[in-house]
């Protein structure tokens, strides 16, 4: 039986769609609250000097702006989740295909010989796939912005040049380790 040569890390779509739906609901709620505030400002113009009207003119705008800020935050989080869905790490018999700098598609291929360490680590409430690459500066192609990004990532994630969030991964670490071992012919082991 022939084994598959490419193995994209399977990732669940539900977290991305749930976060996107919550962002949409929060955004619509913010717009409704802000529209209500506008209406109340126009309708209650004469009451605005009374003490009882203070909460209407302070609390509702604050609530609307809070919901709007929440929607924006969730939209950025959903964007990163959809990015992982579109371009998960792909393990092949030759190495690892990754999206590191590109907005779309894969832009980095790291042969197994250059992968110095591959691990799954928990940092906060979310597991991450950490890829340590020998001579990671070669990945930047001389771009100082990319080099700075790799340096910051390495500082934050204990030397790993490339990091993927694995929230919603549909494979357990031992199973992923077996895939890595098979595709790399045992040259790279997945630490977890």
N, C-alpha and C positions, 0 to 999 in steps of 0.2 A: 504494500500500500504506500503510495507516494504522500509524503508530508507536505503541508503548505510551506512555501518559501517566505511569505510575508505574514506577519502577525500584528495587525493593529490592536492596540490595547482596547478591549471593549469597554465602552463607557455608557452608562444609563442616560437617557435623554430626559427623564422625568425631572431631575433637579433644575435643569436649564429652563424647561417650560413652566415649571411651578414658580420659579423666581421671576420670569418674564411676566407671568399672569399677575403675580402680586405687585410687580412694578406698575403694570397697567391699571390695576384697581386703585392703587395708591395715587397714581397720577390723576385719574378721573375724580377720585375723592377730593384731591387737592383743588382741582379746577372747580368742582361744585362748591366747596367751602369758600373759595376766593370769590366766586360769582355771588354767593349768598352775602358775603361781606360787602361787595359792591352795591348790591341791591339794598342792604340795610343802611349803608351810608347815605344813599339817595333818599330812601323812604323815611329815615329817622333823623333827618337833618335838624329838625327842631328839638329832638330829644337828646342830641349828642352832648349837650351841656350838663345833663342830669347825671348824678352819680351812678344810677343803675345802668346807664348805657355804657359805662366804662368797660365792663367785661366783654361786651359785644364787640367793641372796637379794638380790644387788645387780645383777648383769648382766641376769637375766631381767626383773625389774620395769622396769629402765631401757629394755630393748628393747621391752617392751610399751607403755610410755608414749611412747617415740619413734615407734612405729608408729601409735599413737593420734593423736599430734600431726600426723604426716604425713597421716593420713586426714582430719583436720579441715582442714588446709591445702588438700589436693586438693579437698575438697568445696566450699570457698569458691571455688576457681579454676573448678571445673566449673559452679558457679552462675553465674558471670559469663559463661562460654561459652554456657550455655543461654539467658541473657538476650539475648545477641547473636543467637542463633538465632531467638528469638521476635520480637525487635523490632530488626532491622537498620536502618541509616539508609535512608530512602526518598527518592530524588530524583524530583521531579515537575516539570511545566512551570511551576508557580507558585513552587516553592522546595524546601526540604529538611524532611522530617518526621523528628523525632528523639525518642528517649526520653532525657530528661536527668535529671529528678527523680522521675518516677513509678516505682512498683514494677512496674506492668504497663502495657502499652500505650504509646502515644505521647502526650507532653504538651507538646511544643514544635514549632511550625511556624515556620521562618525563610524569609521570601520571598527570592528571589534578590537583590533590591536591598539587603538587609541583610547578605548574606554578603560580608564584605570580603576574605576569602581562604579557599581550600579547598585542603588539601594532604594528601599521604600522606607520612609521615615514619617513619623507623626510630628507635625509642628502645629501646635494649637489643636483645633478640632478637626483638622483635615489631613489626610495622608498625602504625601508627595512622592513622586518618582524623582530621585536625584541622580544625575549623570555626571560623574567626574571624568573630565577629558584631559588626556595628556596634551600639553601644548595648546591649551584652549584659546590662546591669543590668535592662533592661525584661523580660527572660525570668524574673526572679525574682519578679515581682509584689509587690515590697516585702518579701519574706521575708528577714530578715537571715541565716538559716542557708543559704539557697540562694545569697545573694550571696557569702557566705564561701566556699562550695564552688566557685563560678565563679572567684573571685579566686585560690584555691589552684590550680585547674586551669590558669588563665592563667599563673601563676608557673612551674608545672612544665613546661608545654608551649608556651613561647615566645609567649604571648599568645592562644592558642586558648581560646575559651570552652567549647567542646564537643569531647570526644575519644572516639573509638570505637576499641577494639582490633580489628584486622583479622586476627587469627590464623585461618587457614583460609579466607580470602576466596577465592572461586572466580573472581576476575576480576583481570586484571593492571592495573596503574596506567594505562598508556596507553589501554586499553579503557575503563576507568572515566572517564578524562579525556574521551574521545570522547562518552560518554553525558552527562556533565555539560555539555559544550559544546553538544550537541544540545538537551537539555532546558532549558537556561538561555538559549538563543538567542545564545550566545557572550558573554553578560554576565559569566560567571564561568568561570575556567579552573582546572583542577586542577593544582597544582604537585606534582611528584614528583622 
